[in-house]
């Protein structure tokens, strides 16, 4: 998922301008990957290089997949070997499906894993699409959109290529909905939350009213308003809740998913009054007890305890920088 990925107590964040990848463990920042200057290189830990990385996803074996945005590639960090490698993408900006060595992206900004971890779903921002990458081979295909921006849902009788997105920034997958696997999307310039049903290819709008209709309004379906949603995460218990970093509203929104074909119910969970400045990324912990929020405006990493509503800063001191250690400094946390 776009937003920070969490495995147990490990929080992973891409530091966009510093072209690196950092880990937080109980507030301790370390930077095991990346050269801290923009570039491209596969290789061992800090001999690797990234350029403007944004979203990431962590597999059950702790391997990390990263949308390396300005390198136009999907990268992998192998937890056991410490090696960074390229899964797909030539490094050139474009819109080409096909084998890993010929496929092209145009600003990929997030990745999320399928339930069996065989596939990555990638929001490819400037092709206005959701792409599919087979991890074993690097084969890339398009599952939503065709390169043309817009705002259009589709049912099972219409190809996913006929659906339209507008600069989607983030994706999160819920494997346990009423219809199986569903990918939820922060459709940024449509100011909406969209959803893809994996088994049929249907695309629906969960909440929001489309382009040029923005604001900060709680409500049901198209009554709700967002302003440039960026990060997204899913919490599943007795029901599915989609959390959204509503960046320009300086808010975190709570979207109750009521089932396929039903619109969502939107409420505001956190706002500027709680200290948020520009929330851009998020993730729910594997035990579903807490949510971590990357705030690019301060910059801070927040921890929000879902049961108690307690919000605390776990990393960052409010100044931009490249400093490891307890608290530390963050350049521009996305993750």
N, C-alpha and C positions, 0 to 999 in steps of 0.2 A: 504494500500500500504506500501511496504517497503519504508522507508524514513519517515521523520517526518510527522505526521498527523496534520492537521490544522483545527480547527473549530473556525470560526470568527477570533478573535485575539489570540486564545489559541494555543500554539505550544507545542507539546508533544515529548519528546525524551527519549529513553532508554539509560541509562548510563551504558555501557557494563561492564567494570571491577568493577564498584561500585555496581552492582546488584540492581539498583534502577530505578525509573521512575520519571522523572522531568517534570515540566511545566514551560514554559516561557510565560510571559505576558508583552509585551513591554520591553523585556530585563531583566525582573525580574525572577530569577530562584528560584523555590521552589521545594521541594522533598516530596510530600505527600505520596508516596507509596514506599515500600522497606526498608530493614533494613540496606542498605549501605554495607552489607557484603554478599557474595554468600550464597545461601541457598534456601530451598523451604518451603513455608508456605502460605496457604490461610488464609484470615482473613482481619481485618480492617486496612486499610491504612498502616501506618508504622510498623504494626505488621505482615504484609505480607513479603514474601521474594522471590527473583528471582535470577537466575544465568545466567549471560551473555545474557540478553534480547537484541534482535536486532530490528526487524521490528514491526510496530504496525499500527492499523487502528482505526479510530474514527467513530462511528455510528452517525446518525442524532440526537439521544437523548443524545449524549456525552459519552456513554459507550465506553470503549477502549478495544480493543483486541490486545494481545501481543504474538509474537513468543518468548517464553521463552526458548532460544536455548539450553543451557546446562542442563536444567531441562526436555528437550524433551517433552514439553507440550505447549498447547495453553491456554492462560490465559485470563480472563476477569476482567476488573475493572468497577464496577458499579458506575456510576456517582452520583446517588442519595443516595445510602446506604454507599458508601465508602468501599465496600467489594471487595476483590480480590478472584476469584474463578478459578477453572480449568474447561475448556470446554472439552478438550480431551487430552489423553495421559496418560500412566502409570508412566512415569518418567524413564522407561528403554529405552535404545537406540535400535531401531530395525525397521523393516518394516512390519507392520501388519495393515491391514484395519479392520474395524469392529466397534462395539460399543465403546463409549468413554472410558469405563473402561478397554478395552483390546487393543485399538489401540496404535501403537507405531510409533514414529518419529525418525529420525536420523539427528539431527541438523536442525530443522525448523528455517528459518531465516527471513521470511516475511509473512504477511497476508494482504489480501485485501477483501473487502466486495462485494457481488453481489449487483445488483441495488436495489433489494427488501430487502436487508440486512438479508436474511434468511440463507445465505451460506458464509463461509469463504474459500478463496483459499489460500493455504499454499505452499510456496516453501520449499521443504524438501531436503536440500542441498546434503546430502551424500547418499540419495537413488536416486538422479538425477530425481526427480519426482515433479509434481504439484499435491497436495492432495486437497480434497474437504471435508469440515467439515460442517455438518448441525448444526446450532447453537442451535436449540431447543432441539436436542437429543444428540449431540456430535458424531453422526455417521460419520466415516471417510472412504473415498474411494479415489481411485487414478484416476485422469482424464488424465494425460499425463505421459508416461513412465512406466517402470516395474521394476526399480531397477538397470538397466544396463545403464551405461553411453554411450553417443554417440551423433551423429548429424544427425537426420533424421526427415524430415517433413512427414505428412500423409494427405491424402484427406479423404473425407466423407465415402468412402467405406472401409477404413482401421481403425481398432480400435485405440483409442488414446494410448493404451498400446504399440503399435508398434512405436510410436514416441520416439525420443531419445533426452535427455538433458544432460548437463555436468555441475554439480554443480550450478544449477540455484540459484540465491541469492535473487531476488526481483521480485514482481509482482504488477501490477497496472491494474485496470479494467476501461474500457470506456464503458458505457452503450448505447452510442448514435452513434456508427459507422454505416456505410452503411449496415451492416448485424446484427445489434443489439449488444449484449454484446460481447466484446472481452477482453481477458486478455493478457496484454503485459508482457513479461518476460525478465529480464536481465539474459541471459544464460552465466554465468560468464566465465567458462573455454572453452566455444565455441566462446568467444569474439563476441557475436552476440545478436541481439534483436529478439526474437521469439514472436509468437502470437498464441493464442488458440481461436478459434471461438466456443462460448458456445453452440449454437444451433445444430451444426453438429459434433463437436469434431475434426474438422480439425486443423492441426498445420502447420504454415508457418514460414519462415524466412523473417523478414522485412528488416534486414540489417546485414551485417557481413558475413564472409566467412567460419567460422567454426574453429575447434581446430587447434592449431599451426599456425594460420594465424592472427597475431595481428599487431597493429600499430596505428598510428594517421593519418588517411586519410579520408577526406570528400569525398562524392560521392554517387552513387546510388546503392542500394542493396548490392550485394556481392563485389562491388568495395570499399565500405567503410570499415574502419578498426577501431576496438576498442581494448583496452587492459584491460581486467578484469573489465567489467562493473558490478557495484554493485547496486546502487540505481536507481529507475525508478519512474516516475510520468507522468500523462496524463493531458493534457490541451485540452478541447474541446470548440470550438466556431463554426465558419463556417467550420472548418476542424479539424482533430485530430492531435495534436502534442505530441510526446513522448519525454520526457526529460530523459537523461541518465547520471548518475554519472560514468564517465569513469575513474575509480580510479587511475590506474597506468599511465594514460596519464595526470593526474592532470587537468582534463577538465570536463566541462558539455557539452554534445552534444544535438543537436536539430534534431529530426527525424520526418520528415513529412510523416504521414501515408496517402496514396493516395487511399486506398480502398482495400477490400479483394482481394487477388490474385495479387496485385501490390506491387512491392518492394518500400521501403522507400527512401527518400532523406535525407542524413545526412550532417549537417554542425556543426561547432564548435561554441558554444555560449560563453563559458567562458574558460579560460585556466590558466596556471601557471602565465602568465604575469599579470593576474587580481588579483593574490594573492592566488589562490587555491593551496592546498598542497596534500590532499588526500580526495576528496569528496566521501562520501560513502552513503549518504541518502538525500532524498529530498521530497518536497511536494509542490503542488500549492494550494494557498488559495481558499476558497470556492467562493470568488468573482472574481477569476482568475486575480487578479491584481499583485500578487507577488508570488515568489517562495522562499522557505526556503531551505537552503543547510547545511547539517551536514558535517563538514570537520574534519575528525579524525586525520589529520596530524598536525594541529596547536595546540590545537583543538579550533575551533570556530563554531558558528552558523551564517551563512550569510543570509541576506535578499536581494533578487534580484528583482527589480521592472521591470516587463515585459514591461511596456509602455515606460519607460525612459532609461532602461539599467543601472540604478544606483545600485551599489553593496555596502552594508554596513554590518559591524559586529554588531549583536544584542546581542550576548552572548559569554562569554569566554574572557580571557585576554591573551591567548597564552600559559598559563601554565596549566599542568594537575593537577587536584585537585577535591575536593568535597566541594565546597563552594557555598552556596546559596546567594541570594542578587542580586542587580543590577550589570549586567555584569557577576559576579561570575566566578567560575572555573568549567570546565567540565573534566571528566576523559577520556572518549572515546565516543563521541556522535555518536550514530547511532539512527535511529528512524523511 
